């Protein structure tokens, strides 16, 4: 029993503590709520006090304004009383007006009203006149607008037609003037020509008469002078022909030299590869006898191969054999570029390029030169374009192709130009037939030069 009582007492104490704790929490919550409400009320009180102060200030301002307005009202009332009193005094002083004065005033007023009516009627008439003028001007404006929109194009066409007619008239006038001018010029030229012919005839007649009266020596000198003029004309014609021929030959030579210079680099490149490939098997174990030893460059190797050929020591002024007459093309086409030796090529070239004294080979050289000139005149020759071709293709060339890859010069004689003189036109008793003729070739050449300078 005692234990149960203790337990019950403990439970009661715990319950009381819990209740007290809850009560304290509730009290605290209520206090906080009350404090919050108090703070809100204080804010409201402050706001109401602020608004009250504002209203008090406004009421004070309005009271001051009302006072001022009352003062002004009293002042105005006093002034109105004064004015009414003054008006009453003025009315008392004014005399009474009779019936005649009033009637006269009415008549004046009626006259002014009638005058105003007349003025109004005059103004209406003026307005009508102005309206009529405006209508007239508007009609003119409409007419001008219609002309601007439609009529001007018709007039423009008419103007263009008239301008074209004027141009045609001017052209016809110019043509007629040109025709008349040309006719006048032709007549003038015809008159000048006829006068010149008549003068020449008279001169011829005068010369014939003078020749008849001259001595024989003077007659011969005149004929010699005529013959010299003919000779000078012949020399001038031949000189012009020779200059034209020289210019043509120089142009051909320049064209040929240009083609040679253009193909020079490609030909050297092909020859360089050709001789270097021939010389690959000429190497010896002895470095002193090996021309390709000591790290020679391609240019030095090419010079050594050319020295072996001894081309510079040959006499090319004499006729030579043509390469295609004795060279074995089938054997050359079967060989590879690296399997041919310089010694084999030298032996073959000595046979083909050797100097021969036979005169039958001259025909071959002339044929070769003709072929070369024909090929050089063609600018679109496919054998001159050697940039993108293979070198081995040149080992399988035919006789014509090898002709195109070589150049041979032949000495040609210089022929003097002979001039056929007109001996029949010369007189029978001409002094030039004598051995002691005073005019020589140098004198004629000097006369031709002087005439060419003057011209």
CORMO-V432144 format. One record per run of one state. SS is the DSSP state (A for helix, B for strand, O for the rest). FROM is the first residue (numbers start at 0). TO is the last residue. Records with the same first field share a line. If there is no record, write none. Layout:
# CORMO-V432144
SS = FROM-TO ; FROM-TO
This chain:
# CORMO-V432144
O = 0-0 ; 93-97 ; 213-214 ; 282-296 ; 309-318 ; 320-321 ; 326-327 ; 334-340 ; 353-353 ; 355-357 ; 377-380 ; 384-389 ; 396-397 ; 404-429 ; 433-439 ; 454-454
A = 1-92 ; 98-212 ; 215-281 ; 297-308 ; 322-325 ; 328-333 ; 341-352 ; 358-376 ; 381-383 ; 390-395 ; 398-403 ; 430-432 ; 440-453
B = 319-319 ; 354-354
